[in-house]
Amino acid sequence: MDLNESFDLFEQRDTITVSDLCRAVGEALSPVTGSIHRVRCTVSSAKRNQRGHIFFDMVDAMEVGGFSKSVTAKMPAVIWSAEASVISRQLAQRSLPSFADDLEVVVVGKLNFHVVYGMRFQVLDLDYDALRRDELIKLEEIRRALKKEGLWDRNRSLPAPYLPLKIALVTSASGVVKQDFINPLLESGLNFAVRLYPTSVAGPYAVGDLVQTLEMAGRGGHDLIVLIRGGGGAQELSIFNEEKVVRAVAESPLPIWCAIGHSTDSVLVNEVASRFFDVPQSVAKELTSLALEYLRSIMDSAQRVAFFASKVAERELELLKREKLRVAMAYDSFNKRLLSSLVDSLQNIRHEASTLLSQQFHALAIAVGTVTESLGRELATHKTDILESLAEFRFGLLGLLRDEEAGIGRSLAEFRFGLLGLLRDEELDVQRYPLGHGHQLLSLVESEGRYLSAALGNVVKRDPEEPLRAGFAMVSDAEGRWVVSAAQAVSTGVSQIRFIDGGVPVKVVEE
């Protein structure tokens, strides 16, 4: 047999058409294609065409590290437009994730094989109870894990910032939701410093991006992190139920305030965050309220401290006046006693000196009378001179003592007058006084002065200039008193609003 004959035989025996092959495959698959199947799968590459049909791949996938997954099995699938409308409506009514990529679901349908389009699984419906059950089980497992590790209440237990002005805003850079948060802060006129930390909130890499962004914001030296996201379906918000994102919020070193979706949306991040709000505008409103309340407390505190300092100063002045009078009277009495004692001492000295001179003169007279006649005559010749000399000495001594007595008296009088003058001028230097009264006065003044120093220290700490430099403003009436409430503004009127660079006159008009 030649080569051509062999080729002809091979062609007749083994070659079939595509139609023949498709029919053979269809017949082989007929036991499978004729039944309804429930298939657990992950949705991948989902697309809806203009007619409303949804084409996607049913895949089995496993995580192989990081945020990537490896596909281990795949089958094309379709949901025709009629079933797609019913499924979308049922998901929305049950608040379940919308049908999109990465959704883990149990589909109900049948396997079709077409000679032109090949094999494809036709989805007739979803197992909604299984989907709800899977979601709840997943969330509960995350809750239990975080509570076991002590992370569930960590962010909520962080102390709330008393004046959060430095804000880290974590949200999508392309969305308009960030303006819903920023605009009310700008309209408040307060000096908020908001730094945007852009992140993706949808897509295959959104989880990793959001986790890294939250970690970066936590190291930025801010007072608070605000995490916001606009409205969307359950599937679009499902990233905020992912365990890695929930852990990043729970472990943040800064308090995190969240506003995710709408008021009816509930995600796991809200349960671990420090606070959560219905919409971003509510977060901005709360921040503005905190700042204004802090400013009011500063102004009230400054007024109370100023009033207290004034009262303490008045009491100090009254005590000083009383103590000045008491010290003056005590010194006056002491000086009188001292002067009397000095005069008595000088009189005693004068008396003793006179007695001594008399004794000396008498002894000298006796000596003159008992010497030999020749000496007596010689002494008699000089007796008058000696007596005159002694008398002059005695008179001079007594005069000197009288002069010293007058000098001491004048010195004491000048000292007393000078002390009273110092007290009148309130130029006390009580440490120089030799008496215990001065030290007692100093101790009293120092003790009472501590109250005034503490009050003045509080005034310095609550310096109204500080909130002005932070971007706040202060309101005063026509008499210069601070206006701290709307009722006060209406009743007394507002004359001026003061900023750090000067004041602006205003007028309150009651509607």
SULHU-V329429 format. One record per residue. RES is the residue in one letter. PHI is phi as a letter, one per 20 degrees, with the letter a starting at -180 (999 if undefined). PSI is psi in degrees with one decimal (999 if undefined). OMEGA is omega as a letter, one per 20 degrees, with the letter a starting at -180 (NA if undefined). Layout:
RES;PHI;PSI;OMEGA
RES;PHI;PSI;OMEGA
This chain:
M;999;130.1;a
D;e;178.4;a
L;f;-40.7;a
N;f;-38.6;r
E;f;-41.0;r
S;f;-41.1;a
F;f;-39.2;r
D;f;-42.6;r
L;f;-41.7;r
F;f;-40.5;a
E;f;-40.8;a
Q;f;-31.6;a
R;e;-37.3;a
D;d;-17.4;a
T;e;127.6;r
I;c;169.3;r
T;e;166.4;r
V;f;-40.2;r
S;f;-42.8;r
D;f;-43.5;a
L;f;-43.3;a
C;f;-40.2;r
R;f;-40.8;r
A;f;-41.9;r
V;f;-42.5;r
G;f;-42.5;r
E;f;-38.8;r
A;f;-33.8;a
L;e;-2.5;a
S;g;-35.1;r
P;f;-28.4;a
V;e;-41.1;a
T;f;-14.6;a
G;e;1.7;a
S;d;159.4;r
I;e;132.7;a
H;c;147.8;r
R;d;122.5;a
V;c;123.8;r
R;e;128.6;a
C;b;173.5;r
T;d;132.5;a
V;f;134.9;r
S;b;144.7;r
S;l;42.4;a
A;f;133.7;r
K;b;137.7;r
R;d;125.7;a
N;e;-177.2;a
Q;f;-25.8;a
R;e;-4.5;r
G;n;1.8;r
H;f;144.0;r
I;d;120.0;r
F;d;134.6;a
F;b;175.2;r
D;d;133.7;r
M;e;122.9;a
V;c;151.6;r
D;d;128.4;a
A;c;149.3;r
M;c;147.1;a
E;f;130.4;a
V;d;4.5;r
G;p;139.7;a
G;m;-128.1;a
F;d;10.9;a
S;e;153.3;r
K;c;151.3;a
S;d;129.1;r
V;e;125.5;a
T;d;-17.9;r
A;b;148.5;a
K;b;140.8;r
M;b;134.2;r
P;f;147.7;a
A;b;163.3;a
V;b;145.9;r
I;c;113.1;a
W;f;158.3;a
S;g;-39.5;a
A;f;-49.6;r
E;f;-33.2;a
A;f;-39.8;r
S;f;-43.3;r
V;f;-45.3;a
I;f;-44.8;a
S;f;-40.7;r
R;f;-41.0;r
Q;f;-39.7;r
L;f;-42.9;a
A;f;-43.0;a
Q;f;-30.6;a
R;e;4.2;a
S;l;39.8;r
L;e;161.8;r
P;g;144.5;r
S;f;159.8;a
F;f;110.3;a
A;b;176.9;a
D;g;147.6;r
D;m;0.9;r
L;f;126.9;r
E;e;122.4;a
V;b;158.5;r
V;d;115.2;a
V;e;148.8;r
V;d;124.4;a
G;a;-159.8;a
K;c;156.2;a
L;e;125.9;r
N;d;146.6;r
F;c;121.6;a
H;d;139.9;a
V;f;-19.5;r
V;d;-47.3;a
Y;e;-6.4;r
G;n;-156.9;a
M;e;135.7;a
R;b;140.4;r
F;e;124.1;r
Q;e;116.2;a
V;e;125.1;r
L;e;-30.5;a
D;a;174.8;r
L;d;156.2;r
D;e;94.0;a
Y;f;-36.2;r
D;f;-40.6;r
A;f;-39.1;r
L;f;-45.3;r
R;f;-43.1;a
R;f;-41.8;r
D;f;-41.7;r
E;f;-45.8;a
L;f;-40.6;r
I;f;-42.4;r
K;f;-46.1;a
L;f;-40.2;a
E;f;-36.2;r
E;f;-39.5;r
I;f;-42.7;r
R;g;-49.5;a
R;f;-41.4;a
A;f;-44.7;a
L;f;-38.6;r
K;f;-39.5;r
K;f;-36.2;a
E;e;-0.8;r
G;m;22.9;a
L;d;-14.0;a
W;f;-42.0;a
D;d;8.7;a
R;f;-51.4;a
N;f;-35.7;r
R;f;-22.8;a
S;e;-5.8;r
L;f;140.8;r
P;f;136.3;a
A;f;136.7;r
P;f;131.4;a
Y;f;-25.7;r
L;b;80.7;a
P;f;99.7;r
L;d;-28.8;a
K;e;106.2;a
I;d;132.6;r
A;e;114.4;a
L;e;114.7;a
V;d;112.9;a
T;a;179.8;r
S;f;137.8;a
A;f;-27.8;a
S;e;-17.8;a
G;f;160.6;r
V;e;-3.1;a
V;f;-27.8;a
K;f;-32.6;r
Q;f;-29.3;r
D;f;-27.3;r
F;e;-41.9;a
I;f;-40.1;a
N;g;-46.1;r
P;f;-32.4;r
L;f;-41.1;r
L;f;-39.5;a
E;f;-21.9;a
S;f;-22.2;a
G;m;3.9;a
L;e;159.7;a
N;e;64.8;r
F;f;141.7;r
A;d;104.3;a
V;d;125.1;r
R;d;125.8;a
L;e;128.8;r
Y;d;93.4;a
P;f;143.6;r
T;b;155.6;r
S;e;142.6;a
V;c;13.4;r
A;b;154.3;r
G;o;172.0;a
P;f;-22.9;a
Y;d;9.4;a
A;f;-38.2;a
V;f;-52.0;r
G;f;-39.6;a
D;f;-44.0;a
L;f;-41.0;r
V;f;-47.1;a
Q;f;-37.8;r
T;f;-41.7;r
L;f;-40.0;r
E;f;-39.7;r
M;f;-42.7;r
A;f;-33.6;r
G;f;-19.0;r
R;d;9.0;a
G;e;4.9;r
G;m;33.8;a
H;e;169.7;r
D;e;-28.4;a
L;b;148.6;r
I;d;130.4;r
V;d;119.0;a
L;d;114.9;a
I;c;154.6;r
R;b;138.1;a
G;f;178.1;a
G;f;163.6;r
G;r;176.4;r
G;f;171.5;a
A;g;-37.5;r
Q;f;-37.8;r
E;f;-29.5;r
L;e;0.3;a
S;f;-19.6;r
I;f;-28.0;a
F;e;5.0;r
N;d;-2.8;r
E;f;138.9;a
E;f;-39.7;a
K;f;-39.2;r
V;f;-43.0;r
V;f;-40.9;r
R;f;-40.7;a
A;f;-38.4;r
V;f;-45.3;a
A;f;-35.6;a
E;e;0.4;a
S;f;136.6;r
P;f;-11.7;r
L;d;148.4;r
P;g;140.0;r
I;d;125.9;r
W;d;131.5;a
C;d;147.1;r
A;b;95.1;a
I;d;121.0;r
G;m;-134.1;r
H;d;179.0;a
S;f;-24.4;a
T;e;-9.2;a
D;e;140.5;r
S;c;124.2;r
V;c;160.4;a
L;f;-28.9;r
V;g;-36.7;r
N;f;-30.0;a
E;f;-23.2;a
V;d;-13.8;a
A;f;158.9;r
S;g;-45.5;r
R;b;153.4;r
F;c;150.1;a
F;c;165.2;a
D;f;-42.3;a
V;b;159.8;a
P;g;-34.3;r
Q;f;-32.9;r
S;f;-34.7;r
V;f;-47.2;r
A;f;-39.4;r
K;f;-41.1;r
E;f;-40.1;r
L;f;-44.0;r
T;f;-41.1;r
S;f;-41.9;r
L;f;-43.5;a
A;f;-44.5;a
L;f;-39.0;r
E;f;-39.0;r
Y;f;-42.1;r
L;f;-42.3;r
R;f;-40.4;r
S;f;-36.6;r
I;f;-45.6;a
M;f;-43.0;r
D;f;-43.3;a
S;f;-42.1;r
A;f;-40.2;r
Q;f;-42.0;r
R;f;-42.9;a
V;f;-41.2;r
A;f;-41.0;r
F;f;-43.9;r
F;f;-43.7;r
A;f;-38.4;r
S;f;-43.8;r
K;f;-41.4;r
V;f;-40.4;r
A;f;-41.1;r
E;f;-42.2;r
R;f;-40.2;r
E;g;-44.3;a
L;f;-41.6;r
E;f;-42.0;r
L;f;-40.8;r
L;f;-39.9;r
K;f;-44.7;r
R;f;-43.8;a
E;f;-34.6;r
K;f;-45.1;r
L;f;-42.0;a
R;f;-42.9;r
V;f;-40.6;r
A;f;-43.6;r
M;f;-40.2;r
A;f;-42.6;r
Y;f;-35.7;r
D;f;-44.9;r
S;f;-39.5;r
F;f;-41.9;a
N;f;-38.8;r
K;f;-44.0;r
R;f;-40.4;r
L;f;-42.5;a
L;f;-42.9;r
S;f;-41.0;a
S;f;-39.0;r
L;f;-39.9;r
V;f;-42.7;r
D;f;-41.3;r
S;f;-40.2;r
L;f;-37.4;r
Q;f;-40.0;r
N;f;-40.6;r
I;f;-43.9;a
R;f;-41.1;a
H;f;-43.7;r
E;f;-39.9;r
A;f;-39.7;r
S;f;-43.8;r
T;f;-43.3;a
L;f;-43.5;a
L;f;-38.4;r
S;f;-42.7;r
Q;f;-42.4;r
Q;f;-40.8;r
F;f;-40.6;r
H;f;-43.0;r
A;f;-38.2;r
L;f;-38.0;r
A;f;-41.6;r
I;f;-43.1;a
A;f;-37.4;a
V;f;-35.4;a
G;f;-16.2;a
T;d;-4.5;r
V;f;171.6;a
T;f;160.5;a
E;f;-38.2;a
S;f;-41.2;r
L;f;-33.1;r
G;f;-40.8;r
R;f;-38.3;a
E;f;-40.3;r
L;f;-36.3;r
A;f;-33.0;r
T;f;-36.4;a
H;d;3.4;a
K;f;-42.2;a
T;f;-44.4;r
D;f;-40.7;a
I;f;-44.8;a
L;f;-39.7;r
E;f;-39.3;r
S;f;-42.7;r
L;f;-40.1;r
A;f;-41.9;r
E;f;-39.0;r
F;f;-45.1;a
R;f;-44.3;a
F;f;-42.3;r
G;f;-40.2;r
L;f;-45.3;r
L;f;-37.3;r
G;f;-40.0;r
L;f;-42.5;r
L;f;-40.7;r
R;f;-39.9;r
D;f;-40.2;r
E;f;-37.9;r
E;f;-43.5;r
A;f;-38.3;r
G;f;-41.7;r
I;f;-42.7;r
G;g;-45.0;r
R;f;-38.9;a
S;f;-43.0;r
L;f;-39.4;r
A;f;-42.3;r
E;f;-39.2;r
F;f;-46.1;r
R;f;-42.9;r
F;f;-41.0;r
G;f;-39.2;r
L;f;-45.9;r
L;f;-34.9;r
G;f;-40.4;r
L;f;-41.6;r
L;f;-40.3;r
R;f;-37.6;a
D;e;-0.5;a
E;l;39.1;r
E;d;52.2;a
L;f;135.3;r
D;c;68.3;a
V;f;-14.8;r
Q;f;-19.7;a
R;e;-14.4;a
Y;f;139.7;a
P;f;-10.9;a
L;e;162.8;r
G;f;-18.9;a
H;f;-40.0;a
G;f;-42.6;r
H;f;-36.5;r
Q;f;-42.3;r
L;f;-42.9;a
L;f;-44.0;r
S;f;-42.6;r
L;f;-45.5;a
V;f;-41.9;a
E;f;-41.3;r
S;f;-49.4;a
E;f;-31.3;a
G;f;-23.5;r
R;f;-34.7;r
Y;f;-45.6;a
L;f;-38.8;r
S;f;-42.1;r
A;f;-42.0;r
A;f;-44.4;r
L;f;-33.5;r
G;f;-40.0;r
N;f;-36.0;r
V;f;-41.4;a
V;f;-42.8;a
K;f;-35.2;a
R;e;34.5;a
D;g;119.3;a
P;g;-18.1;r
E;f;-26.5;a
E;f;-52.8;r
P;f;-28.7;r
L;f;-42.9;r
R;f;-23.2;r
A;e;-0.1;r
G;o;4.3;r
F;e;176.9;r
A;c;157.8;a
M;c;140.0;a
V;d;134.6;r
S;c;156.5;r
D;e;-171.7;a
A;f;-25.1;a
E;e;6.0;r
G;n;4.5;r
R;e;145.8;a
W;f;138.4;r
V;d;120.3;a
V;d;4.3;r
S;b;161.3;r
A;f;-39.0;r
A;f;-41.3;r
Q;f;-36.8;r
A;f;-38.5;a
V;f;-39.5;a
S;f;-38.1;a
T;d;-20.6;a
G;n;151.0;r
V;d;125.3;a
S;e;-33.5;a
Q;b;144.0;r
I;d;122.6;a
R;d;129.3;r
F;d;179.6;a
I;f;-26.9;a
D;d;10.0;r
G;q;-179.3;a
G;d;156.4;r
V;c;123.6;r
P;f;139.5;a
V;c;169.0;r
K;b;133.1;a
V;e;128.5;r
V;d;119.1;a
E;e;123.4;a
E;e;999;NA
